[in-house]
């Protein structure tokens, strides 16, 4: 994996916007054989369900969890940056 530069303020704002524009959460992965006994694997969004072709169970779980995880991660980044800024001013 290439070394990443720190996220800039605009990148964080863009990620927050993408998250805000997505169907509200929570999203939940439903995998046949694990979460239900027959039918297709899908992600329940509260709006239209999402069906992925060729996705693994881990892919389903990752995408569904990202809807909840990304806003929390952005908030944590902002909290830590504010704390860092206060400590170094």
Secondary structure as UniProt FT lines:
FT   HELIX           9..21
FT   STRAND          28..30
FT   TURN            33..35
FT   STRAND          42..44
FT   HELIX           57..87
//
